[in-house]
Amino acid sequence: MKYDAENGFYKQELDRHFRDLKAVDIVAADPRNRRLILVEIKDFRGYDVENRKRITTGELAEEVGQKTLHTISGLYLGLRTGRADILPLAEYLVPLPDKLELVLFLEEDLFANESRFKRQNRVTNRQNLVTKIKTMFKPLKIQSHIYNRGNIPIRAGWTVI
């Protein structure tokens, strides 16, 4: 489900009445594993310079954290109020899902002529982002992953076309 859709519960009831609320892009359910998956999509292709600071300072991790927590709250409020667009997720919210996962789907530019130093710097920045997000969510028992089109594992159970 596109959680932040214009005609959905988040935009219609929460975003218009409460300032500074945020939401992930997609909420998905895996019926075989009683797994609820929150997906935030960031496409930084063509905006590498503008977004580098967001990655290195932890700003992106904080934003994803807020979106995740606000979305979880919103899902329970939507269930509580009987919103039709949230009700299909009821069995993944109550009782609590066996697994709750956050996926940051982050696409970045790939530079063929990039120096080894710049490439290593990019890898280090991404690893630091992964560590920050995992550290934030581990105490909350939320598994977190950062993927792009090239590294979604088969065990994820989904793909991007």
N, C-alpha and C positions, 0 to 999 in steps of 0.2 A: 504494500500500500504506500502511495506517495503521501507521507504524513503531513508535509507542509503544503499540500495542494490548496489552491485558493478557496475551493468550496468544502474543504474538510473541517473537522472539529477544531484543529489547532488555529487555523486562520479565522474561522467564523466566531469562535467563542473565547479563545485564550489571547491570541495576538492582538485582537482589536480592543480588549478590555484591560490588558496588563502590559505595562511597558517593560522593555528589555527582556522579554521571554524569547527563547530561541528553540529551534527544533531541528532534529536530524532530517535528512531528506526522505529516507525510506525505512519502513518497519516491515520486517519479513518474519514469517513463522515457518518452522521446520517440524511438521507433525510427527515424523518418525522418531525424532530425538527430543521432542518437547522443548524446542529451542526457540528463543525469541532473538532476532538479530536486528540491531539498529545500524543503519548504514548512513554515513555522512560522505558525500561526494565532493571532492575538490579537484578542479581541473586548472592546474597552474601552467599549462602549456601556453607559451607566448607571454607569460607574466612572471618569468623566473626572477628577475631582479626585484620586482615589486613585492614578491612573496617570500624571498629568502629570509628577511628579518623576522617574519611571522613564524617561520620554522625554527630559526636559531634562538630566538628569545623565549620560546615557550608559549607565545601568544596563540598559535594555532592549537596547541594542546589544551590550553585553557578554554578556548572557544568550543572545541569539540567536547570537552568535559561539561561545559554549561549546557550545550545542546542535548547531550545524552541525559543528564539529570532532569532537565526541563521536559524532555520527551517522556521519560518514564513517569513523571508526575502527571503530565497531560493524559497519558494513556489510562491511568487509573481514574482520573477525573472524568474522562470520556466514558469509561465503563460505568462509573457511578451514576452518571446522568443518562445512561441508556442510549448514547449516540449510535445510530445505525452503522456508521462507518468504523466505529471502534469495536462493536459487539463481535465481529468475526474473530477478534483476537482474545476474547474473554477466556477461552480455555488455556491460553498461554500466559495469562496474567494472574488468574485465580484457579487453582492454587498456584503458587509461584512457579515459574518455569524451571525445569531442571537445569537449563543453561541459559544464561543471558550474555549475549555477545555484542560487542561494538566493533564495527569495521569502518576504518577511515580508508576510503578508496581515493588515493592521491595520485593523480597523473601529473608528471613533470616533463619538461623538455629533456630530450636526449641529444647531446651534442657529440657528433662523431669526431670533431677536431678538438675536443676538450683536453686540456693538459692532464697529466696523471695527478698532479696536485689538486686541481679543481675537481676531478672525478672523485678522488679520495675524500675531499672536503664535503662533497655532496653526500657520499655514502655515510660519513661520520654524522652529518647533520640529520640524516634520516634515521640512523640508529639512535641518536639522542632523542629524537621525537618519539620513536617507538618506546624507549625506556621511560620517558616522562609519562606517556599515556598509560603504559602498563602499571607504573608505580601509582598513578592516581586511582586506577580502578581495581587493583588487586584487593585492597581491604573491603571493597564493596562486592566482591565476588562476581565481577564483570570481566569476562575474558575479552581482551582487546587485540586487534590485528590491524596492520596497515598493509594494504595491497594496492597493486596497480594491475593493468591488464596482463602484464607479463609474469606475475608471480602468485596468482590465485591458486592455492593447492586444490587438488582433486577432492580432498577430504572436506573442503568448505561446502561442497554440495551445490554450488551455484557457479555461474560464470557470467562474464560481460561480453556482449557481442558488439 
